[in-house]
């Protein structure tokens, strides 16, 4: 498993030319997955891994309160890893095809109510000179465009 991991990381670094930070993150994700395989299933060979084992790792991550965004990155690491292994002929099938990433909730944007913006524009004295008109226009433009 370690030789596949190392060749995959070299592929990411030299052929895909990913950022060194990304390569380190992918390596860490694979190390965590490998540790889980050894400790929970006593698996040491890539070909013994199936989608059930991968799902149990995802459940373990969620139970350990890893954020959905981090879990998704780890799942992406495995998806990329298995695509690489499939192209290299190391595995016959990709168990990641049966894996869905956890949903990440989207944050709603914070906005200023129209009444509050009108109040702000009324209370602040911008002046009638070029800078005052410009400053007021900049604030109105920022508000109007989000």
Backbone torsions as a table, in degrees:
resi	resn	phi	psi	omega
1	UNK	NA	-37.7	-178.2
2	UNK	-66.1	-34.8	179.7
3	UNK	-68.8	-37.4	176.4
4	UNK	-65.0	-41.5	178.8
5	UNK	-60.5	-48.8	-177.0
6	UNK	-64.5	-42.8	179.6
7	UNK	-67.5	-34.2	176.8
8	UNK	-63.8	-45.0	-179.6
9	UNK	-65.8	-36.4	175.6
10	UNK	-66.1	-39.2	176.1
11	UNK	-59.6	-45.7	179.2
12	UNK	-62.6	-41.2	-175.7
13	UNK	-73.6	-46.5	-170.8
14	UNK	-97.4	-33.6	-179.1
15	UNK	-94.6	-44.7	178.8
16	UNK	-83.7	-17.1	177.6
17	UNK	54.5	46.0	177.1
18	UNK	-76.8	160.3	178.3
19	UNK	-58.7	144.3	176.5
20	UNK	-56.3	-34.8	178.8
21	UNK	-65.5	-38.7	178.7
22	UNK	-66.2	-42.5	179.5
23	UNK	-62.4	-43.0	178.0
24	UNK	-63.3	-42.7	179.4
25	UNK	-62.7	-44.3	178.2
26	UNK	-62.3	-41.5	178.0
27	UNK	-61.5	-42.7	177.7
28	UNK	-63.3	-41.2	178.2
29	UNK	-62.0	-43.9	179.4
30	UNK	-66.4	-36.5	176.9
31	UNK	-63.8	-42.0	178.0
32	UNK	-63.2	-42.2	179.6
33	UNK	-64.5	-44.3	179.3
34	UNK	-61.3	-42.9	177.9
35	UNK	-60.7	-43.1	177.4
36	UNK	-60.9	-44.1	-179.9
37	UNK	-60.4	-44.6	-179.1
38	UNK	-66.1	-47.1	-173.7
39	UNK	-75.0	-38.3	-173.8
40	UNK	-94.2	-31.7	-174.0
41	UNK	-126.1	-4.8	-176.1
42	UNK	53.4	40.3	178.3
43	UNK	-96.7	131.5	-179.9
44	UNK	-125.5	-2.8	-176.3
45	UNK	-122.8	133.6	-176.2
46	UNK	-58.3	-37.1	-175.9
47	UNK	-67.8	-15.0	179.3
48	UNK	-84.5	-7.0	-175.9
49	UNK	-86.1	132.2	176.2
50	UNK	-127.0	177.9	-175.7
51	UNK	-64.3	-28.2	178.7
52	UNK	-66.0	-42.1	178.2
53	UNK	-63.9	-42.8	-179.6
54	UNK	-64.9	-41.9	177.7
55	UNK	-61.7	-39.5	179.6
56	UNK	-66.2	-32.2	175.8
57	UNK	-66.3	-42.0	178.6
58	UNK	-62.8	-42.9	177.2
59	UNK	-61.2	-42.1	178.3
60	UNK	-60.6	-42.4	178.5
61	UNK	-62.4	-43.7	-179.3
62	UNK	-65.9	-40.8	178.4
63	UNK	-65.0	-28.4	177.4
64	UNK	-85.1	11.4	175.2
65	UNK	65.8	29.2	172.5
66	UNK	-71.9	135.8	-175.8
67	UNK	-64.2	149.3	178.8
68	UNK	-55.7	-34.8	178.9
69	UNK	-63.7	-42.3	178.6
70	UNK	-68.9	-39.7	177.2
71	UNK	-61.0	-42.5	179.0
72	UNK	-62.0	-39.0	178.1
73	UNK	-64.3	-40.7	179.2
74	UNK	-65.7	-39.0	176.8
75	UNK	-64.3	-41.0	177.0
76	UNK	-61.4	-39.8	176.8
77	UNK	-57.9	-48.3	-179.5
78	UNK	-65.7	-38.0	178.0
79	UNK	-61.1	-45.2	179.3
80	UNK	-65.0	-42.2	179.6
81	UNK	-60.6	-46.2	-178.7
82	UNK	-70.7	-32.4	173.5
83	UNK	-62.2	-41.9	178.2
84	UNK	-62.7	-47.6	-178.9
85	UNK	-62.0	-37.3	178.7
86	UNK	-65.1	-44.5	178.4
87	UNK	-64.4	-33.3	-179.0
88	UNK	-81.8	-7.8	-179.3
89	UNK	78.9	15.8	-179.6
90	UNK	-76.6	-36.3	177.1
91	UNK	-121.6	153.4	-178.8
92	UNK	-87.9	-28.8	178.9
93	UNK	-141.5	159.9	-175.9
94	UNK	-101.9	106.6	179.9
95	UNK	-68.5	-15.4	-178.9
96	UNK	-72.5	-14.2	178.4
97	UNK	-65.5	-21.3	-179.4
98	UNK	-97.5	7.2	-175.6
99	UNK	-108.1	130.1	173.5
100	UNK	-106.4	141.4	177.7
101	UNK	-76.6	146.7	175.4
102	UNK	-62.4	148.6	179.2
103	UNK	-74.1	141.0	176.3
104	UNK	-107.2	125.0	-179.8
105	UNK	-71.0	140.0	179.9
106	UNK	-92.9	136.6	178.3
107	UNK	-81.8	136.2	174.8
108	UNK	-76.8	143.7	-179.6
109	UNK	-68.7	147.1	174.9
110	UNK	-89.4	134.3	-177.6
111	UNK	-137.0	162.5	178.6
112	UNK	-96.7	130.1	177.6
113	UNK	-62.6	147.8	-179.3
114	UNK	-57.8	-42.0	-179.4
115	UNK	-61.9	-40.3	178.8
116	UNK	-66.0	-39.3	179.0
117	UNK	-67.6	-43.2	177.8
118	UNK	-60.1	-41.3	179.1
119	UNK	-62.9	-43.4	178.7
120	UNK	-61.5	-46.8	-178.4
121	UNK	-65.9	-30.2	178.5
122	UNK	-76.4	-34.8	-174.2
123	UNK	-81.4	-29.4	-177.8
124	UNK	-86.7	133.4	177.7
125	UNK	-92.3	108.2	-178.5
126	UNK	-88.6	-26.7	-177.2
127	UNK	90.1	162.4	-178.0
128	UNK	-99.3	-1.3	179.7
129	UNK	-78.3	179.2	-176.1
130	UNK	-56.9	-48.8	-176.9
131	UNK	-64.1	-39.6	179.5
132	UNK	-64.2	-46.8	179.3
133	UNK	-64.6	-41.6	179.2
134	UNK	-61.4	-47.9	-178.0
135	UNK	-61.2	-43.0	178.8
136	UNK	-64.5	-41.1	179.3
137	UNK	-64.1	-39.6	178.4
138	UNK	-61.4	-46.2	179.7
139	UNK	-63.3	-43.7	179.0
140	UNK	-64.3	-37.8	178.8
141	UNK	-65.6	-45.3	177.1
142	UNK	-59.1	-43.5	-179.6
143	UNK	-64.5	-44.4	-175.9
144	UNK	-69.3	-29.6	-176.4
145	UNK	-98.3	-5.6	176.3
146	UNK	86.1	NA	NA
